[in-house]
């Protein structure tokens, strides 16, 4: 089986991860992994540093190739196992930082941790600087930890070695400089010695590579040549440099992270550890500095932040798409509350169906994480009457237009304009353009929506007399988060992602979109060009003879509806009553068992997640009591993963339907005699 695209490489660990039966672990099948887990695992597998993802309540370990190679981890034992089986004793080293990152929900760094690794015969120790970052799931909850291991064995051993040699350094004046130079040249980190003024007296090759000319000094003529910033971006004054602190008698350990610029202008991230050198009387006579280049570690941390930013971008896009259909649904509820007109209520009902289909489609997109992380959106195309699509878009945008008290002028071509496209996505395109026109036009403005044929294309234009677009902004108008400052200050400024969606969706339909404005205060115009098709539209006509409500298709059925959400239970009961059923509701598992004792039911429709007794336990108790008969058991729940469906089957539930339930599927379940 091919590896998922988002795995990013074909290392042996990646292949092993793909071979694991993840559905037997708390993480669940790969195909159903959370989008954020996928992004984190992809970053982990592609990371050059030893790293791993700890995910879920058991902190299941998902390592990359570099970590397995360096710590000699048996992937067959470690991958997919809980963190307690991380690798002989290694979890004890990782645990404090990982648990702290989960608790504080922030990056936790633990420098120079001693790790148990297989002895190579030299008796040497292995140290790592560990960075643990919390990983959020798509619900915004911390669900795991991303761990990056940066080996610091060399610098730690160098520090230890220098400490052991400190007594020898105190007598360095009596040693031959060539012999001392030979010693420090063997050390695996940048090492430099200074005198009491901070003037460099000796440095090894690595230090000279990091700092090509001379070490920072307290001498005014040289101190001014150096600039450095701490890990928070604050400029470090000369007297707070690690070397200057050591000259005052401080020991800077385990090291200060800093970004500095030397006399040649180069910028390097360093971890600088410095200790004062003292004579027999305890007077500071110089310093010993150990410098480690941590630029690669900082790059890895930045890559992790960028991955988190991309996740937040996706969540912002999702939120933006979900809000659009909610506006007409809210309006429809208000309409139903204040009218009894049959035709009006029928129109609202049709609108509800369209907008609910829209929402369900968007939620489906969220669940198809492999498609989303690869940047692909599946289009469900059909032949469409463009005028109908535009009418639906107007319906979606009408609340925003009415709020701005705008006048909307609509002009459609007299001839039918048929396009081959996805109705939900095309509605998104034009609703976004209409929303933008309404938001960026002052109250009482004028918006024009036109659709006409241009040779073999349909051209839809949205024009307004609003605030317009500057010449500098036009080339960037479709970029993600592109908004000028005066746009952002408007109450309806939005997130700056709507036009990015428009361009992407238009391109997926083989079309183009262009923006035009004569400048600020001169209005804007957006023109969408889509290819026309000669095929007839795919229209489904309503058949009154096949209407389940007219036929009372559930007449004679006794149904018990169990849901702790009172509105959900009562609304479903009303719907099934209209279909001819005799319904009764219960708002918990125990109440359902009591109800069955007084009124047998042909079918029990139950939620799964209820506080007093979940649906699985309720099903098991019903199946265990012969007095309740062979009622059909149907789960209606928001939990729809394969594992959830398996639990339903094991509990004796006949059908597992996902909210919001499709009425046709429910009718089939209720009329299939439990099959």
Secondary structure per residue as TSV (DSSP state, phi and psi in degrees):
chain	resnum	aa	ss	phi	psi
A	1	X	-	360.0	134.3
A	2	X	-	-65.5	144.9
A	3	X	-	-69.7	147.3
A	4	X	-	-58.2	145.9
A	5	X	G	-56.4	-38.6
A	6	X	G	-72.4	-6.5
A	7	X	G	-62.0	-34.2
A	8	X	-	83.2	-22.3
A	9	X	-	-151.8	175.3
A	10	X	-	-122.4	38.8
A	11	X	-	-66.1	163.6
A	12	X	H	-60.9	-34.8
A	13	X	H	-65.7	-42.2
A	14	X	H	-60.3	-43.5
A	15	X	H	-65.3	-39.0
A	16	X	H	-64.6	-44.1
A	17	X	H	-56.6	-41.6
A	18	X	H	-68.1	-24.8
A	19	X	H	-84.1	-12.6
A	20	X	S	-70.3	141.8
A	21	X	-	-80.2	79.3
A	22	X	G	-65.0	-23.1
A	23	X	G	-68.3	-10.6
A	24	X	G	-92.6	3.7
A	25	X	S	-116.2	163.8
A	26	X	T	-61.8	-19.5
A	27	X	T	-72.2	-33.0
A	28	X	-	88.5	172.2
A	29	X	-	-58.2	145.9
A	30	X	G	-57.0	-40.1
A	31	X	G	-63.4	-18.8
A	32	X	G	-110.4	12.6
A	33	X	-	-63.1	144.9
A	34	X	-	-56.9	143.4
A	35	X	H	-56.6	-38.6
A	36	X	H	-69.7	-36.2
A	37	X	H	-63.9	-43.0
A	38	X	H	-59.6	-46.3
A	39	X	H	-61.7	-40.6
A	40	X	H	-67.6	-43.8
A	41	X	H	-64.4	-40.4
A	42	X	H	-60.9	-44.8
A	43	X	H	-63.4	-39.4
A	44	X	H	-63.3	-48.1
A	45	X	H	-64.4	-31.9
A	46	X	H	-88.6	-6.9
A	47	X	-	-74.6	134.3
A	48	X	S	-74.0	-22.7
A	49	X	S	-84.1	149.3
A	50	X	E	-56.6	127.1
A	51	X	E	-155.6	166.9
A	52	X	E	-157.1	161.1
A	53	X	E	-111.9	128.5
A	54	X	E	-105.8	120.3
A	55	X	E	-131.8	142.6
A	56	X	T	85.6	177.2
A	57	X	T	-61.8	-30.3
A	58	X	T	-91.5	2.6
A	59	X	T	51.2	56.8
A	60	X	E	-59.5	135.8
A	61	X	E	-89.8	127.9
A	62	X	E	-127.0	95.0
A	63	X	E	-90.6	165.0
A	64	X	-	-101.4	176.3
A	65	X	H	-62.5	-40.9
A	66	X	H	-62.1	-39.3
A	67	X	H	-68.0	-43.3
A	68	X	H	-61.0	-42.1
A	69	X	H	-67.4	-43.4
A	70	X	H	-74.0	-40.7
A	71	X	H	-95.2	4.9
A	72	X	T	55.1	44.5
A	73	X	-	-81.7	134.0
A	74	X	-	-78.0	108.9
A	75	X	H	-61.0	-32.1
A	76	X	H	-65.7	-26.5
A	77	X	H	-89.2	-38.5
A	78	X	H	-85.5	-48.9
A	79	X	T	-62.2	127.8
A	80	X	T	82.1	2.2
A	81	X	S	-98.3	162.0
A	82	X	-	-69.5	160.0
A	83	X	G	-61.3	-24.1
A	84	X	G	-64.9	-18.1
A	85	X	G	-108.2	27.9
A	86	X	S	-51.8	-60.4
A	87	X	S	174.1	117.8
A	88	X	T	-0.3	84.5
A	89	X	T	88.7	-14.9
A	90	X	H	-66.0	-31.8
A	91	X	H	-62.7	-33.0
A	92	X	H	-63.2	-29.1
A	93	X	H	-79.6	-32.8
A	94	X	H	-84.1	-32.8
A	95	X	H	-49.8	-51.5
A	96	X	H	-58.4	-46.8
A	97	X	H	-68.2	-40.1
A	98	X	H	-64.1	-46.1
A	99	X	H	-67.6	-34.3
A	100	X	H	-67.4	-39.3
A	101	X	H	-63.6	-39.4
A	102	X	H	-65.6	-42.2
A	103	X	H	-71.4	-44.1
A	104	X	H	-86.8	-14.1
A	105	X	T	55.6	44.3
A	106	X	S	-152.8	165.4
A	107	X	-	-64.8	131.4
A	108	X	E	-123.5	126.7
A	109	X	E	-114.1	131.8
A	110	X	E	-120.9	103.9
A	111	X	E	-79.2	146.0
A	112	X	E	54.4	56.5
A	113	X	E	-88.0	132.3
A	114	X	E	-76.3	123.3
A	115	X	E	-110.4	139.4
A	116	X	-	-78.7	114.0
A	117	X	-	-127.7	158.9
A	118	X	-	-55.8	135.6
A	119	X	-	-72.3	126.7
A	120	X	-	-88.7	8.2
A	121	X	S	98.0	-12.0
A	122	X	S	-90.6	-13.9
A	123	X	-	75.8	10.1
A	124	X	-	-79.2	156.4
A	125	X	-	-98.2	158.5
A	126	X	E	-122.2	131.1
A	127	X	E	-123.0	147.1
A	128	X	E	-134.7	143.9
A	129	X	E	-90.3	121.7
A	130	X	E	-107.5	126.2
A	131	X	E	-113.4	122.4
A	132	X	E	-119.0	121.8
A	133	X	E	-117.9	138.3
A	134	X	E	-69.1	144.5
A	135	X	E	-114.8	125.5
A	136	X	E	-93.9	145.4
A	137	X	-	-86.2	-179.0
A	138	X	T	-68.1	-12.7
A	139	X	T	-91.2	4.3
A	140	X	S	82.0	11.5
A	141	X	-	-101.5	144.7
A	142	X	E	-69.9	120.7
A	143	X	E	-121.0	-5.2
A	144	X	E	-173.8	-170.8
A	145	X	E	-137.4	138.0
A	146	X	E	-103.2	118.6
A	147	X	E	-112.2	129.6
A	148	X	E	-117.9	128.7
A	149	X	E	-107.3	119.1
A	150	X	E	-113.5	112.7
A	151	X	E	-67.7	127.5
A	152	X	-	-119.8	20.6
A	153	X	H	-53.6	-45.5
A	154	X	H	-62.6	-46.0
A	155	X	H	-69.0	-36.7
A	156	X	H	-66.9	-45.0
A	157	X	H	-63.4	-36.5
A	158	X	H	-64.4	-42.0
A	159	X	H	-63.6	-43.1
A	160	X	H	-63.6	-41.0
A	161	X	H	-64.3	-44.0
A	162	X	H	-63.1	-39.5
A	163	X	H	-61.3	-42.4
A	164	X	H	-66.7	-28.1
A	165	X	T	-92.3	4.2
A	166	X	H	-60.1	-38.7
A	167	X	H	-62.5	-35.2
A	168	X	H	-71.0	-34.0
A	169	X	H	-65.0	-34.6
A	170	X	H	-61.8	-23.8
A	171	X	T	-105.5	17.0
A	172	X	G	-60.7	-28.0
A	173	X	G	-62.5	-25.0
A	174	X	G	-92.7	-2.9
A	175	X	S	-95.8	155.8
A	176	X	-	-69.9	126.8
A	177	X	H	-58.2	-34.0
A	178	X	H	-64.6	-39.9
A	179	X	H	-64.7	-43.7
A	180	X	H	-64.0	-39.5
A	181	X	H	-61.0	-40.3
A	182	X	H	-61.7	-38.8
A	183	X	H	-64.5	-52.8
A	184	X	H	-72.5	-22.0
A	185	X	H	-67.5	-18.1
A	186	X	T	-85.6	-9.9
A	187	X	S	-79.0	143.3
A	188	X	S	-86.7	32.3
A	189	X	S	-154.0	164.0
A	190	X	E	-69.4	125.6
A	191	X	E	-128.3	132.7
A	192	X	E	-141.1	144.7
A	193	X	E	-115.9	143.6
A	194	X	E	-127.3	166.2
A	195	X	E	-91.2	-169.4
A	196	X	T	-67.9	-17.0
A	197	X	T	-93.8	-4.1
A	198	X	S	91.4	2.2
A	199	X	-	-71.6	130.5
A	200	X	E	-64.7	131.5
A	201	X	E	-112.1	-25.6
A	202	X	E	-162.0	142.3
A	203	X	E	-153.1	153.9
A	204	X	-	-93.2	-179.7
A	205	X	H	-63.9	-38.8
A	206	X	H	-65.7	-41.2
A	207	X	H	-63.2	-39.5
A	208	X	H	-69.6	-24.7
A	209	X	H	-72.9	-41.4
A	210	X	H	-69.8	-42.3
A	211	X	S	-125.7	89.6
A	212	X	S	-62.6	-26.2
A	213	X	S	-105.2	-82.0
A	214	X	-	-143.4	152.7
A	215	X	-	-66.6	152.5
A	216	X	-	-55.9	144.8
A	217	X	-	-133.2	158.8
A	218	X	S	-78.0	-8.6
A	219	X	S	-66.9	125.2
A	220	X	H	-55.5	-36.7
A	221	X	H	-68.3	-17.9
A	222	X	H	-110.5	-28.6
A	223	X	H	-60.8	-34.0
A	224	X	T	-69.0	-15.2
A	225	X	T	-80.4	-8.5
A	226	X	-	-114.1	142.8
A	227	X	E	-135.2	141.8
A	228	X	E	-147.4	151.3
A	229	X	E	-126.4	143.5
A	230	X	E	-80.2	-178.4
A	231	X	T	-64.3	-16.2
A	232	X	T	-98.3	4.2
A	233	X	S	87.6	5.4
A	234	X	-	-85.1	137.5
A	235	X	B	-66.7	131.7
A	236	X	-	-90.6	118.5
A	237	X	-	-67.6	155.4
A	238	X	G	-53.2	-37.8
A	239	X	G	-73.8	-10.4
A	240	X	G	-103.2	3.8
A	241	X	S	-63.2	147.3
A	242	X	H	-53.2	-40.6
A	243	X	H	-63.8	-41.1
A	244	X	H	-66.1	-37.0
A	245	X	H	-66.1	-38.6
A	246	X	H	-65.8	-35.4
A	247	X	H	-65.9	-21.9
A	248	X	T	-88.5	3.5
A	249	X	T	103.0	-1.6
A	250	X	-	-80.2	150.1
A	251	X	-	-107.6	119.0
A	252	X	E	-97.7	89.1
A	253	X	E	-136.2	146.1
A	254	X	E	-77.6	-0.1
A	255	X	E	139.9	150.2
A	256	X	E	-105.7	127.1
A	257	X	E	-81.5	134.6
A	258	X	E	-156.7	148.6
A	259	X	E	-105.7	116.6
A	260	X	E	-125.3	157.0
A	261	X	E	-117.1	121.7
A	262	X	-	-87.7	-174.3
A	263	X	T	-66.2	-20.0
A	264	X	T	-88.5	-4.1
A	265	X	-	91.4	-4.6
A	266	X	-	-75.4	148.9
A	267	X	E	-118.1	129.8
A	268	X	E	-138.8	136.6
A	269	X	E	-84.1	126.8
A	270	X	E	-131.3	152.1
A	271	X	E	-110.0	113.8
A	272	X	E	-109.0	120.8
A	273	X	E	-113.7	130.9
A	274	X	E	-137.6	139.5
A	275	X	E	-129.6	143.1
A	276	X	E	-73.3	146.8
A	277	X	E	-102.0	132.0
A	278	X	E	-123.1	152.1
A	279	X	-	-86.1	-174.0
A	280	X	T	-60.8	-25.6
A	281	X	T	-88.5	-0.6
A	282	X	S	89.1	3.7
A	283	X	-	-78.2	138.4
A	284	X	E	-70.8	120.9
A	285	X	E	-114.2	1.1
A	286	X	E	165.2	-169.4
A	287	X	E	-138.0	157.7
A	288	X	E	-122.4	120.0
A	289	X	E	-112.0	139.7
A	290	X	E	-122.5	125.1
A	291	X	E	-121.5	128.9
A	292	X	E	-119.0	129.3
A	293	X	E	-76.3	115.5
A	294	X	-	-113.2	24.1
A	295	X	H	-60.2	-39.8
A	296	X	H	-64.4	-39.3
A	297	X	H	-64.4	-40.8
A	298	X	H	-64.7	-37.2
A	299	X	H	-63.3	-40.0
A	300	X	H	-65.1	-40.9
A	301	X	H	-64.1	-39.3
A	302	X	H	-65.2	-38.8
A	303	X	H	-62.1	-37.0
A	304	X	H	-65.9	-40.5
A	305	X	H	-64.6	-39.2
A	306	X	H	-66.0	-38.0
A	307	X	H	-63.0	-39.3
A	308	X	H	-65.9	-37.1
A	309	X	H	-65.1	-40.4
A	310	X	H	-62.9	-36.7
A	311	X	H	-62.4	-43.4
A	312	X	H	-65.3	-35.5
A	313	X	H	-60.1	-44.0
A	314	X	H	-62.9	-43.5
A	315	X	H	-63.2	-35.6
A	316	X	H	-65.5	-41.4
A	317	X	H	-61.8	-43.8
A	318	X	H	-61.1	-46.5
A	319	X	H	-60.5	-40.4
A	320	X	H	-61.9	-42.5
A	321	X	H	-70.3	-32.8
A	322	X	H	-73.5	-28.4
A	323	X	H	-70.1	-33.2
A	324	X	H	-56.5	-50.7
A	325	X	H	-71.5	-16.5
A	326	X	H	-71.5	-28.1
A	327	X	H	-63.4	-52.8
A	328	X	H	-65.6	-29.0
A	329	X	H	-65.2	-43.2
A	330	X	H	-63.4	-42.4
A	331	X	H	-61.0	-41.3
A	332	X	H	-62.0	-38.2
A	333	X	H	-62.1	-41.0
A	334	X	H	-64.6	-38.6
A	335	X	H	-63.3	-48.2
A	336	X	H	-61.7	-29.8
A	337	X	H	-71.7	-23.3
A	338	X	H	-120.4	8.8
A	339	X	-	-138.8	148.9
A	340	X	-	-117.1	4.7
A	341	X	-	-63.1	124.6
A	342	X	H	-63.7	-45.2
A	343	X	H	-65.4	-40.9
A	344	X	H	-63.1	-44.8
A	345	X	H	-64.6	-34.7
A	346	X	H	-65.4	-41.2
A	347	X	H	-63.1	-41.3
A	348	X	H	-64.4	-39.4
A	349	X	H	-61.3	-43.5
A	350	X	H	-64.0	-39.3
A	351	X	H	-63.8	-41.7
A	352	X	H	-57.8	-45.0
A	353	X	H	-60.1	-44.0
A	354	X	H	-63.0	-47.8
A	355	X	H	-71.0	-34.8
A	356	X	H	-66.0	-38.2
A	357	X	H	-60.5	-39.2
A	358	X	H	-60.7	-48.3
A	359	X	H	-64.0	-44.9
A	360	X	H	-60.5	-39.6
A	361	X	H	-61.2	-42.2
A	362	X	H	-66.2	-40.2
A	363	X	H	-65.5	-38.2
A	364	X	H	-58.8	-40.7
A	365	X	H	-60.7	-40.1
A	366	X	H	-63.1	-40.4
A	367	X	H	-71.6	-27.5
A	368	X	-	-81.1	69.3
A	369	X	H	-65.9	-33.1
A	370	X	H	-65.4	-36.2
A	371	X	H	-71.5	-40.1
A	372	X	H	-68.9	-44.4
A	373	X	H	-66.5	-23.5
A	374	X	T	-87.1	3.1
A	375	X	T	78.4	19.1
A	376	X	-	-109.6	138.8
A	377	X	-	-119.8	120.0
A	378	X	-	-75.8	127.6
A	379	X	-	-98.1	136.0
A	380	X	-	-106.0	89.5
A	381	X	-	-88.6	150.5
A	382	X	E	-155.9	166.7
A	383	X	E	-76.0	127.2
A	384	X	E	-130.5	144.7
A	385	X	E	-80.6	115.2
A	386	X	H	-61.6	-32.0
A	387	X	H	-62.9	-38.2
A	388	X	H	-66.5	-39.4
A	389	X	H	-62.7	-44.3
A	390	X	H	-65.6	-36.5
A	391	X	H	-64.0	-40.5
A	392	X	H	-64.9	-39.7
A	393	X	H	-63.1	-40.9
A	394	X	H	-62.3	-41.8
A	395	X	H	-60.2	-41.1
A	396	X	H	-65.5	-40.3
A	397	X	H	-89.1	-8.9
A	398	X	H	-54.3	-41.9
A	399	X	H	-59.4	-40.0
A	400	X	H	-68.3	-40.3
A	401	X	H	-65.9	-44.7
A	402	X	H	-66.7	-36.7
A	403	X	H	-59.7	-38.1
A	404	X	T	-82.2	1.2
A	405	X	T	55.3	39.3
A	406	X	-	-87.8	155.5
A	407	X	E	-99.5	122.4
A	408	X	E	-104.0	122.8
A	409	X	E	-108.5	128.0
A	410	X	E	-118.2	131.6
A	411	X	E	-138.2	109.6
A	412	X	E	-110.1	150.7
A	413	X	-	-61.9	143.2
A	414	X	S	-66.9	-33.1
A	415	X	S	-82.6	148.1
A	416	X	-	-63.7	138.5
A	417	X	-	-113.2	108.3
A	418	X	E	-105.9	125.9
A	419	X	E	-122.5	156.0
A	420	X	E	-103.7	107.4
A	421	X	E	-163.9	-179.5
A	422	X	-	-89.8	118.5
A	423	X	H	-62.0	-37.4
A	424	X	H	-67.4	-44.7
A	425	X	H	-70.1	-38.4
A	426	X	H	-65.3	-39.4
A	427	X	H	-60.8	-40.2
A	428	X	H	-57.1	-44.9
A	429	X	H	-56.6	-54.1
A	430	X	H	-77.4	-30.6
A	431	X	H	-66.0	-38.7
A	432	X	H	-63.4	-42.5
A	433	X	H	-66.6	-40.9
A	434	X	H	-66.4	-40.0
A	435	X	H	-61.9	-43.1
A	436	X	H	-62.7	-42.5
A	437	X	H	-61.3	-41.2
A	438	X	H	-69.4	-39.7
A	439	X	H	-71.8	-33.7
A	440	X	T	-104.1	25.7
A	441	X	S	-123.4	131.8
A	442	X	-	-63.5	156.1
A	443	X	T	-51.1	138.4
A	444	X	T	79.9	21.3
A	445	X	-	-81.2	-177.2
A	446	X	E	-124.0	128.4
A	447	X	E	-121.3	133.3
A	448	X	E	-116.0	132.2
A	449	X	E	-120.9	117.6
A	450	X	E	-127.6	149.9
A	451	X	E	-141.1	127.7
A	452	X	E	-150.7	165.6
A	453	X	E	-88.8	138.8
A	454	X	E	-132.3	94.4
A	455	X	T	61.0	-115.0
A	456	X	T	-99.1	13.4
A	457	X	E	-121.7	155.1
A	458	X	E	-100.8	133.7
A	459	X	E	-118.2	119.3
A	460	X	E	-109.6	126.5
A	461	X	E	-120.1	133.0
A	462	X	E	-116.4	115.7
A	463	X	E	-123.9	141.2
A	464	X	E	-138.2	167.2
A	465	X	-	-111.1	40.2
A	466	X	S	-85.1	-150.1
A	467	X	S	-76.5	-12.1
A	468	X	-	77.3	-176.8
A	469	X	-	-134.3	136.1
A	470	X	-	-72.8	158.3
A	471	X	H	-61.8	-34.8
A	472	X	H	-70.7	-26.0
A	473	X	H	-86.0	-28.1
A	474	X	H	-52.5	-45.7
A	475	X	T	-65.2	-18.4
A	476	X	T	-109.5	6.3
A	477	X	T	-62.8	-26.9
A	478	X	T	-96.4	2.9
A	479	X	S	-77.6	150.7
A	480	X	T	-59.2	131.8
A	481	X	T	65.5	18.4
A	482	X	-	-82.9	111.9
A	483	X	-	-148.6	134.5
A	484	X	-	-74.1	159.8
A	485	X	H	-60.0	-39.6
A	486	X	H	-70.1	-23.0
A	487	X	H	-72.0	-42.7
A	488	X	H	-65.6	-25.9
A	489	X	T	-76.2	-12.7
A	490	X	S	-74.9	146.5
A	491	X	T	-60.4	-27.8
A	492	X	T	-105.7	29.5
A	493	X	-	-60.6	-31.1
A	494	X	-	75.0	-170.0
A	495	X	-	-96.3	-5.7
A	496	X	S	76.5	29.4
A	497	X	-	-120.4	-11.3
A	498	X	H	-60.6	-45.1
A	499	X	H	-71.6	-28.7
A	500	X	H	-62.9	-42.3
A	501	X	H	-62.5	-42.2
A	502	X	H	-58.2	-51.1
A	503	X	H	-61.1	-44.9
A	504	X	H	-62.0	-44.8
A	505	X	H	-69.9	-37.3
A	506	X	H	-62.9	-44.4
A	507	X	H	-62.0	-37.8
A	508	X	H	-65.4	-20.5
A	509	X	T	-95.8	11.5
A	510	X	T	74.5	20.9
A	511	X	-	-114.2	-173.2
A	512	X	E	-135.0	157.7
A	513	X	E	-137.3	134.8
A	514	X	E	-127.3	147.3
A	515	X	E	-115.8	144.0
A	516	X	E	-143.1	140.8
A	517	X	-	-155.9	143.7
A	518	X	S	-85.6	3.7
A	519	X	S	125.0	-179.8
A	520	X	T	-59.7	134.6
A	521	X	T	79.4	3.3
A	522	X	S	-111.0	9.3
A	523	X	-	80.3	174.8
A	524	X	E	-138.9	157.9
A	525	X	E	-141.5	130.0
A	526	X	E	-120.5	126.8
A	527	X	E	-117.8	121.3
A	528	X	E	-105.9	127.2
A	529	X	E	-113.9	123.0
A	530	X	E	-126.4	141.9
A	531	X	E	-68.9	138.7
A	532	X	B	-87.8	157.1
A	533	X	-	-127.5	151.2
A	534	X	-	-89.7	-5.3
A	535	X	S	-71.3	150.8
A	536	X	-	-70.2	156.9
A	537	X	-	-71.2	150.6
A	538	X	-	-87.3	92.5
A	539	X	-	-111.5	131.0
A	540	X	-	-105.3	122.9
A	541	X	-	-90.2	146.7
A	542	X	-	-76.5	129.1
A	543	X	-	-109.1	105.0
A	544	X	G	-63.9	-27.0
A	545	X	G	-72.2	-17.6
A	546	X	G	-106.6	16.5
A	547	X	-	-82.5	116.2
A	548	X	H	-62.4	-25.7
A	549	X	H	-71.4	-36.7
A	550	X	H	-70.6	-35.3
A	551	X	H	-84.0	-6.5
A	552	X	T	49.3	56.0
A	553	X	T	-67.1	-10.8
A	554	X	T	-109.4	19.9
A	555	X	T	-57.0	132.2
A	556	X	T	88.1	-8.4
A	557	X	-	-81.5	133.3
A	558	X	E	-103.2	118.3
A	559	X	E	-123.2	136.8
A	560	X	E	-110.7	124.5
A	561	X	E	-108.5	123.2
A	562	X	E	-120.7	114.9
A	563	X	-	-159.9	131.2
A	564	X	S	-72.4	-14.2
A	565	X	S	-83.9	105.6
A	566	X	H	-59.8	-44.9
A	567	X	H	-61.7	-40.9
A	568	X	H	-63.3	-44.0
A	569	X	H	-66.5	-46.0
A	570	X	H	-67.8	-40.5
A	571	X	H	-66.6	-38.6
A	572	X	H	-67.2	-36.6
A	573	X	H	-63.3	-43.1
A	574	X	H	-60.4	-44.7
A	575	X	H	-61.6	-45.5
A	576	X	H	-72.9	-29.8
A	577	X	H	-61.2	-40.6
A	578	X	H	-64.2	-23.1
A	579	X	T	-90.4	6.4
A	580	X	T	99.3	-1.6
A	581	X	-	-78.8	159.4
A	582	X	E	-102.0	112.4
A	583	X	E	-113.7	157.1
A	584	X	E	-145.9	145.3
A	585	X	E	-116.5	150.3
A	586	X	E	-139.9	143.9
A	587	X	S	-110.9	32.5
A	588	X	S	177.6	164.2
A	589	X	H	-64.3	-43.6
A	590	X	H	-65.5	-39.9
A	591	X	H	-64.1	-33.7
A	592	X	H	-65.3	-42.1
A	593	X	H	-63.3	-39.7
A	594	X	H	-64.1	-40.4
A	595	X	H	-64.7	-37.5
A	596	X	H	-68.2	-26.2
A	597	X	H	-69.0	-28.8
A	598	X	H	-100.3	-23.5
A	599	X	S	-142.8	103.9
A	600	X	-	-59.1	153.4
A	601	X	-	-128.1	143.2
A	602	X	S	-73.8	-30.0
A	603	X	E	-150.2	146.4
A	604	X	E	-118.3	120.3
A	605	X	E	-103.2	113.4
A	606	X	E	-127.5	142.3
A	607	X	-	-74.6	159.1
A	608	X	S	-94.9	-46.6
A	609	X	-	-88.9	86.4
A	610	X	-	-120.1	146.3
A	611	X	S	-68.8	-41.7
A	612	X	S	-81.5	-33.0
A	613	X	S	-160.2	123.2
A	614	X	-	-75.0	167.9
A	615	X	H	-62.7	-31.4
A	616	X	H	-65.5	-44.8
A	617	X	H	-67.4	-38.3
A	618	X	H	-60.8	-42.8
A	619	X	H	-63.3	-42.4
A	620	X	H	-62.3	-39.3
A	621	X	H	-69.5	-36.4
A	622	X	H	-64.9	-44.8
A	623	X	H	-65.9	-28.0
A	624	X	H	-82.2	-9.6
A	625	X	-	-111.3	108.0
A	626	X	G	-62.6	-23.5
A	627	X	G	-65.8	-21.6
A	628	X	G	-85.0	-5.0
A	629	X	-	72.3	-169.2
A	630	X	S	-98.5	55.7
A	631	X	-	-64.5	143.5
A	632	X	E	-72.5	129.6
A	633	X	E	-109.1	124.0
A	634	X	E	-126.3	122.8
A	635	X	E	-87.7	129.2
A	636	X	E	-123.0	104.4
A	637	X	E	-146.0	162.3
A	638	X	S	-84.1	-7.8
A	639	X	-	-91.7	116.0
A	640	X	-	-128.4	15.0
A	641	X	S	-75.3	166.2
A	642	X	H	-59.9	-37.5
A	643	X	H	-64.0	-38.1
A	644	X	H	-65.0	-40.6
A	645	X	H	-67.4	-35.9
A	646	X	H	-63.6	-42.0
A	647	X	H	-60.8	-38.3
A	648	X	H	-62.9	-45.9
A	649	X	H	-61.2	-44.2
A	650	X	H	-63.5	-28.8
A	651	X	H	-84.4	-4.7
A	652	X	T	93.5	15.1
A	653	X	-	-81.3	133.5
A	654	X	S	-77.4	-42.5
A	655	X	E	-135.1	143.6
A	656	X	E	-120.4	106.2
A	657	X	E	-111.1	145.1
A	658	X	E	-102.9	135.6
A	659	X	S	-70.0	147.6
A	660	X	S	-72.7	128.6
A	661	X	-	-71.7	139.1
A	662	X	-	-79.4	126.3
A	663	X	H	-62.1	-34.4
A	664	X	H	-66.0	-42.1
A	665	X	H	-64.2	-38.4
A	666	X	H	-65.8	-42.4
A	667	X	H	-61.9	-40.6
A	668	X	H	-63.1	-40.8
A	669	X	H	-64.9	-36.6
A	670	X	H	-79.3	-18.1
A	671	X	T	-111.7	12.6
A	672	X	T	-103.3	11.8
A	673	X	T	55.0	39.1
A	674	X	T	80.0	1.2
A	675	X	-	-82.9	360.0
